[in-house]
Amino acid sequence: MAEPYLRVEGLVKRFGPFTALGGVDLEVFPGEVHCLLGDNGAGKSTLIKTLAGVHEPTEGKIYIEGKPVEFRSPRDASDAGIGTVYQDLAINQLLSVTRNFFMGRELKGPLGTLRMDEMNKIAHDEMLKIGIDFSDPTQAVGTMSGGQRQTLAIARAIYFGAKVLILDEPTSALGQKQQMGVLKTIKKVRARGDIAIIFITHNEIHSRLVGDRFTFLALGQTIGAGTNAEIGDEEMRRLMSGGAEMGDLEQELAAI
Amino acid sequence: MADTSESGRLKQETAIEKLLRRPEIGSFVVMLVIIVALAIASDGKSFNALGLKNNIAIIAQYGIIATGAAVLMIAGEFDLSIGSMIGFAGMAMSMMLKWGLPFGMGEATPITAFIITLAMTLALGWLIGTVVVRSGLSSFIVTLAFLFFLRGVTEVSFRLINKSTQISGLPDYKEESWFANLLGGDVFGWFYDLWFMLGGNLNRRGEQWVEGFDARFLWWLVIAGVAYFFLSRTQIGNWIYATGDNKEAARANGVPVNRVKIGLFMFTAFCATMFAACQVFDTNTSDAAKGNLMELFAIAIAVVGGTLMTGGFGSVIGVVFGAITVGLVANAVFFIPAIDGAWFRVFLGGILLAAVFANERIRKRITGGI
């Protein structure tokens, strides 16, 4: 089997007396979608923030291509090829698509001027590659749909060298059709073969549609993991509800 | 398959529709209306040789500080200390010219007085910016504190050293110093020479009437031009817009948000200093009350020019139009003696409110109603 691009071993993160992550293991492979599932408060956000360099782990190790790394800032993580697309997307609505795409990493000419035409073209082409033909990249992002904004944020992360793409609930705030658009985008990125995707979601159907591998978190622990083929529907539902048996839940509900 | 279905829903616009969506369009139309109305009401007097000079003088004053205020507003912050900074800078410069440089460094020249003053105001701008970004407090309250603080320091310094809150009768530095002339002298003399040659610009004796515009006209054009260039064409400009629109998003993408803000507080301090320097070297006087309320005019003009109060959107060109509009109306009383000068404030209040509503509509249209 191929080597995982990113490997996490026994990751523990404590905030004072509170243990947010109590020893999580994770392996993500290039060209695969790794779904990270779990209820609210399961530790998903803490895990991705640790991978993105926002938090430093209390214990445990992160390996990139087999080498241990330590991230002291989001910049370190992004330099190591970890591109995080947060729920708020880190996008400015009043700015144009291109200005958002290159925000903080603008292409400059000899006099410090922006190479606007070139940037427009790159922004347009990069978004086209993963599925949106946005004809006018000078238009404000406020005019785009939620799904298109996701695509912009994903295209931006890839263009600036992400080898691991962390998508934080990219489908959660969207309508049905746009959710499918985002899933299509995920598939297209996966098809490139060189990028590992961590897809965080609440949605069982979405994860089934695009996921290769699953990790389930509950109360800061890994409670289950496996490939799409290994995990059956019943098992998946049980793990998604934090390990409780559906039957037990039905009984509890019936008793009220 | 490319997902064109949604972007296709954006209507293809004609050139005129694109023009109508520009942020400057509202302030441009208002400016045209005011120019025409004023020309008619003043019987052309407001745009004769002297009228034009006097109008441009006040427009340029407003324009200089409004540019600073607008760029800072685009980055999402306010500066209420502009007016007091003008008073402080004017005091510092004129006192050095009258009483010599501090710490017994000898006589001041216009250059040394200006440079030392600028160093102080830039340091104050840096301090204000640093307090705002480090404390996370609203710039409204921090700069309000500096409004009082600087005005107080200005008055106290005047009384302690000068025994009076005004300085008048400084020598006319423009005569010998090219530097003072650059700030307080005349510019664009060729314009009035040409006008004279073409048969206009005559006084009662039939000689050339006006020699040139006040130098602050040039400084306004320079400051507005540089601000326009940086905002629209450079990386710094993109950072300024990004900072004002969504600070956290900008930071997450590696924009040095704090440095942008501190730099812009220094820029408003610079604009206030230029305002004061032009005034001091033009009139050879100074007064502790100079620049009073100017911070509010600067903000009002920025808003009339289409700058959003919430940041992230605005244009220097719009602010140029706004400065022309407000400057003309402020001066109108001199050309139309029949009207009460206080109507200016009535007008400014009305147009400000209208501009806020118009800007809010623009913002909604861009962000899709959020």
Chai-1 contact restraints between the chains, C-beta under 6 A:
chainA,res_idxA,chainB,res_idxB,connection_type,confidence,min_distance_angstrom,max_distance_angstrom,comment,restraint_id
A,A90,B,A249,contact,1.0,0.0,6.0,A-B,restraint_1
A,A90,B,A252,contact,1.0,0.0,6.0,A-B,restraint_2
A,A90,B,N253,contact,1.0,0.0,6.0,A-B,restraint_3
A,I91,B,A249,contact,1.0,0.0,6.0,A-B,restraint_4
A,N92,B,A242,contact,1.0,0.0,6.0,A-B,restraint_5
A,N92,B,D245,contact,1.0,0.0,6.0,A-B,restraint_6
A,N92,B,N246,contact,1.0,0.0,6.0,A-B,restraint_7
A,N92,B,A249,contact,1.0,0.0,6.0,A-B,restraint_8
A,Q93,B,T367,contact,1.0,0.0,6.0,A-B,restraint_9
A,L94,B,D245,contact,1.0,0.0,6.0,A-B,restraint_10
A,L94,B,G312,contact,1.0,0.0,6.0,A-B,restraint_11
A,L94,B,F313,contact,1.0,0.0,6.0,A-B,restraint_12
A,L94,B,I366,contact,1.0,0.0,6.0,A-B,restraint_13
A,L95,B,Y241,contact,1.0,0.0,6.0,A-B,restraint_14
A,L95,B,D245,contact,1.0,0.0,6.0,A-B,restraint_15
A,R99,B,N238,contact,1.0,0.0,6.0,A-B,restraint_16
A,M103,B,A242,contact,1.0,0.0,6.0,A-B,restraint_17
A,M103,B,N253,contact,1.0,0.0,6.0,A-B,restraint_18
A,G104,B,N253,contact,1.0,0.0,6.0,A-B,restraint_19
A,G104,B,G254,contact,1.0,0.0,6.0,A-B,restraint_20
A,G104,B,V255,contact,1.0,0.0,6.0,A-B,restraint_21
A,E106,B,Q235,contact,1.0,0.0,6.0,A-B,restraint_22
A,E106,B,N238,contact,1.0,0.0,6.0,A-B,restraint_23
A,K108,B,Q235,contact,1.0,0.0,6.0,A-B,restraint_24
A,G112,B,T234,contact,1.0,0.0,6.0,A-B,restraint_25
A,T113,B,R233,contact,1.0,0.0,6.0,A-B,restraint_26
A,T113,B,T234,contact,1.0,0.0,6.0,A-B,restraint_27
A,L114,B,R233,contact,1.0,0.0,6.0,A-B,restraint_28
A,G131,B,D3,contact,1.0,0.0,6.0,A-B,restraint_29
A,I132,B,D3,contact,1.0,0.0,6.0,A-B,restraint_30
A,D133,B,A2,contact,1.0,0.0,6.0,A-B,restraint_31
A,D133,B,T4,contact,1.0,0.0,6.0,A-B,restraint_32
A,F134,B,S7,contact,1.0,0.0,6.0,A-B,restraint_33
A,S135,B,S7,contact,1.0,0.0,6.0,A-B,restraint_34
A,A140,B,I366,contact,1.0,0.0,6.0,A-B,restraint_35
A,G142,B,I366,contact,1.0,0.0,6.0,A-B,restraint_36
A,G142,B,T367,contact,1.0,0.0,6.0,A-B,restraint_37
A,G142,B,G368,contact,1.0,0.0,6.0,A-B,restraint_38
A,S145,B,E6,contact,1.0,0.0,6.0,A-B,restraint_39
A,G181,B,D3,contact,1.0,0.0,6.0,A-B,restraint_40
